[in-house]
């Protein structure tokens, strides 16, 4: 069932993926993902440090636990303390005192979590800041500008995110816009030799829309791909159908990030990276 390979598969710099073992039935795989701040053994859950910190734990403790990658949020860090201050601290690594890898979300998820405070147009998404009520325009270019300043090892494209329980024309509009925004993100990236930009597959629970998104986005030579638009309240069988469909079309030689998955009841996922909310860990006394 499993095939073992010692072949190193280089993808767009600065990232290398080595597939160590792969199940021919489930497509689950074990990999070594080499990033600018070290190697990450996958599959792996990334602890979420939304505002540049993991509540209740220091970076030294996190390192001693064997964590090699964690996540920060572009929207929140871009709002406060802001990219200018973080850039003065030698990027988010210096700001956090973290020597290992970082992935930054683009801010797209806030279109769902802060839906009452946001408005999406072709230009970008307008937010009303939850801190001071000021209006913020987050465009694909601005998202990448902030992520370039943060200096994360993996950057996510700004995508048009809708709830996975929504159906109808809005889902197709969001998928097509995400493809257009990916091109703008690629053009805006000033550090392609230092930071890896991942595309995000959208299409909701519609198989045809997701296939269309996969067809378009895989034409772009980005270092990796994320499976987005899921884990928003849909049934587990719907979730797995879309994950399976996505992995059928994603390039084998590139890493995969299954977004928004933090539950511990999932079997070995074909996604390379998944996120795990630290709030969930703080509230869990035994696993």
N, C-alpha and C positions, 0 to 999 in steps of 0.2 A: 504493500500500500504506500510505503514511503520511499522516495528516491533520495539519495544522498549525493550531493555534488560539492566538489571543492573549487568549482569554477567561480571566479570573481567577476561580477557583472557590473562594469562601470556605467553609470548614467551621468547626466549632466553634472559637471563639477559645481559645487564642492561636496559631492556625496558619492559613496560607493555602497552597493548592496551585494551581499554574498548570501545566496540561498544555501542553507546548510541541509535542510530536509524538507520534503514536501509530500503531503498525502494526495494520492491520485484520486481519491474518492471525495473527500470533503474540501480539498484545495487548501486546507490549513497548512501553514509552513512556518519553519523556524529560520530566522535570518540574522545576520550580523549587518547592522546599518552603521556605516562609518560617516560621522559628521565632523565639522570643524573642531568641536570640543570633545571628541572621543567617540568610542564605539557604543552602540546600543544593541543589546540582544533582544530580539523580538520573537513572539508577540510580547507586548509590554503595555501596562497601564501607565499613563502620565498623571501624576498628581497636579491638580489645578491650583496655581498661585495667581489668581486673577489680577491682583494689584501689585504683583512683584513680591509677594510673600505668601508662605503657607502658614496659616494661623495655627498657633500652638506648637510650632516646630521651627528650629533654626536650620539654616542651610547646611551647617556642619552635621547636624543630626540626620538630615535628609541624605547627605552624602554617605554617612556611616550605615544607612539602611540599604545602600546599594542602588539608589536612584541615579540614573544617568541622563534623564530628560524630564523636564517639567514644563508647564504651560503658563503663559501670561496672556492678558487680554489687551488688545490694541485700543479698543474704545475707552476702557477705564484708565489705562496708563496714559493714553493720549489726552485725556481730560484732566487728570491730575496724577502725578505731579507734572506731567507734560513732557514731550520729547526733548525739549531744549535742556531741561534739568538732567534728564536721564543721559543725554548725550555727553554732558559735562562730567558725568560719573563713569565715563568709558562704557556707555551702553548699559543695557539691562543686566548683563553679567556683573559689571562693576557695582551697579546700584544694589543688586541683591547679594553681592559677595558670593557668587555662584560660578564655579569653574567648569561646570559640565554643560550639557546641551539645553537649549531653550527652543520651544515652539511658541509662536504667537498667533492667536486667533486674529482675524481681520477686523472684527467688529460686526460682522454680518449677523451673528446670532442675536444681537441686540434688536434687530428688526422684529424678532419674535418676542423676546423677553421684555422689551420696552415698546411694544407695538403701539400703546396709547400715547407714546411720546415721540413717535417717528412718522415720517412720510417719505415714501420711495418714489423717485423719478429717474429718468434715464441718466441724469447728471450724477446722482448719488442718493444718499439717504440723509434727510434732515432730522436731527434729534433735538429735543428740548432737554438740556442737561438736568439730570435729577439732583444735581448739587446746587446750581445757582439759577436754573431756569433759562439760561442763555441758549440761543439756537446754535447748533453745530451742524455743519455740512460735511459729511464723510463721503468722499468720492473714492473711486479705486486708486487714483493717484495719491490722494491724501493718506489713505490706509497704508500704501506701500512706503510713502515718505516717512510716516511714523515708524513703521516696522524696520526700515533702513536705519533710522536713528536708534531704535532699540537694539539692533544688532543680533536678532535672533538667528539661530541656525536654520530653522524652518519657518518660513512665512506662509500664511494662507492668503489666497486671493480674496478680495471682497466679492461676495456673492449675494444674490437676491434671495433671501431666505424666507420661506413661508412654512407654516405649520404643516406637519405631515398628515394631519387630519383634514386639510383643505383639499377640495377638488375643483375642477372647472378651469376656465381660461386663465385665472391668476397663476396657476401652477406652470402652465406653458410659458406665459410671459416671464415669470421668474427664471425659468430654465434658460430661455433664449437670452435674457439680459445677463445672466451669469456668464454665458459664453462671451458676450461682447465685453463684459467687464474684465474677464480674464485677459483678453488682448490688451486692454488698457493697463492692467497690472503688470504684465510682461514688459510693456514699453516703459513703464515708470520705474522699474527696478534698477537702481544705480549700482547695486552690488551683486550682480549675478555670479561673480567669481568667489563670493564669500557667503552668500545667503541663498538658500534653496526655496524657490517659490512653488508651492503645491496648488494644483487646480482642484476644484470642488465639484463633484458630480451631483447635479440636481435632477429634478423630474418627479419628485414626490413618490406616490405609490403607483404611478402610471408607467407600465413597462415600456411602452413605445416612446414616451417622452424621455425616459431615462436612457434608452438605447440611443436616441438622437443626440442627447447630451454627451454620452460616451463617445459616439462617433466623431463629434465635433472637437471635443476637448483633447482626445488622444491624438489628434492631428498636430497639436502644439507640443513642442519638445520641452516639456517642463520636467523637473527632476522627480516629481512624485505626484500622486493623486489621492484625494480624499473622497470618501463616500459620504455625502451630506444629505440633508433633508429628511433624516430619519430620527428615531428615538424621541418622537414628539407626541406620543400617545397612541400610536397605531398598535394593532395586535402583533404579537411576536411572530406569527406565521407570515404576516405581511412584511414585517421587518426583514425576515430571513430571505424571503423571495427576492426582495430588492437588493440585498447584499449579495446573494448568489448570482443574480443577473449582472450586477456591476462587476464582480470578479471574473465573470465569463469573458468580459470585453476589455478589462484593464490589462496593460502590458505586463507580462510576467516579470520582466527584468527591472521593474520600478517599484518603489515602496508604496504601501497602501495605508491610509489612515482612516479608520472607522470612527467617524465623529460622533460625539455626544454620548458615547456608551460608557456608563460608569457602574452598571450593575454587576454583581459578582455571580449571578445565576446564569451567565452566558457560557456556552462551551468554547473550546479553543477557536478563536475567531480567525477567519482568513484575512482580516485586517491586520496590518503590521502594528499600528499604533492605536491605542484607545485612551480616553481620558477618564480619570477617576476623581470625583469631587472630594476634596479634603473635608468638606462639611459632613459627607456621608461617613467618612472614617472616624471623625470626631464623635459622631452620634452612635457608632457601633461599638458595643462593648466586647463582642465576641464574633468571630467569623468561622 
